[in-house]
């Protein structure tokens, strides 16, 4: 065992220091242990189960850079903003940036100024990007929404199929693949497409104990929304069109 690797106790301390949580949620600790030990890891955890913590905490403890592949630009921005509030050096590379800004961030990442860098999967199809990242000290390669790599997943993204080539080009750092939705076939596909090496597979299931689903028939939708929102609880209202959303919000 490599005693130079960060300890689980150090991970728990980082969790308290940066995110003010007293301990990991069920499943998080198992994933964090595997990642800290440098093992390729596939984690299936329910939405809201705290998948991002599973790579963010190791990223804080590793000496080098953690690259996070994320398919959603808005999610990247939210994650980076939250990390900055937690006093973590993080950035993102996506189509929102102009060429000069993107190159500057890549160079800063190469110099070790960031702990995490979120990258859209399409970026790994660019030989220029990969060449600029050559030589960077990459401690972890995290693949968020990993089901996107499989045609059996609900949001197939062909760019994910190039990630195994990028991994080889970048020196094959340890991989953490995370998703909330993966059947056994999709899990097998993720392992195969990313060429994970003897991966630790942790499946927490899909049940959200804090959510209740019910159907109400014959109710006036708007009156029901107003009644529910008057209670002071948090909630999300979905509507079929932008106009309907704006009307309800007003």
Secondary structure as UniProt FT lines:
FT   TURN            3..4
FT   HELIX           8..19
FT   TURN            26..27
FT   HELIX           28..36
FT   TURN            37..38
FT   STRAND          41..44
FT   TURN            47..48
FT   HELIX           51..61
FT   STRAND          65..69
FT   HELIX           73..85
FT   TURN            86..87
FT   STRAND          90..93
FT   TURN            95..96
FT   HELIX           99..110
FT   TURN            111..112
FT   STRAND          116..119
FT   HELIX           121..125
FT   HELIX           127..133
FT   TURN            134..135
FT   STRAND          138..143
FT   TURN            144..145
FT   HELIX           146..149
FT   TURN            151..152
FT   TURN            154..155
FT   HELIX           158..162
FT   HELIX           163..169
FT   TURN            170..171
FT   STRAND          175..179
FT   HELIX           184..193
FT   TURN            194..195
FT   STRAND          200..203
FT   TURN            209..210
FT   HELIX           221..229
FT   TURN            230..232
FT   HELIX           242..249
//
